[in-house]
Amino acid sequence: LAVILGIALMVVAIVYWVEPAGSLPSFFPGHEAGSSHHHVKHGIAAFFVGLACFAFAWFRSGPKRSTAA
């Protein structure tokens, strides 16, 4: 689930970097009708949260430790 969310957030980051605010889907934060401004900070935030999801998935998939002492 974390990997899928990470991939989705990477796609969202690319959309923020490529599309101007007026062309973003209306459900995206930062959508401004008729605007030619690119939301670079929104893209950076989505990118780093996506990386965090990948890191979370990576750490969760590691070997399990034995708790017996």
Secondary structure as GFF3:
##gff-version 3
##sequence-region A 1 69
A	DSSP	alpha_helix	2	18	.	.	.	ID=ss1
A	DSSP	three_ten_helix	21	23	.	.	.	ID=ss2
A	DSSP	alpha_helix	40	60	.	.	.	ID=ss3
###
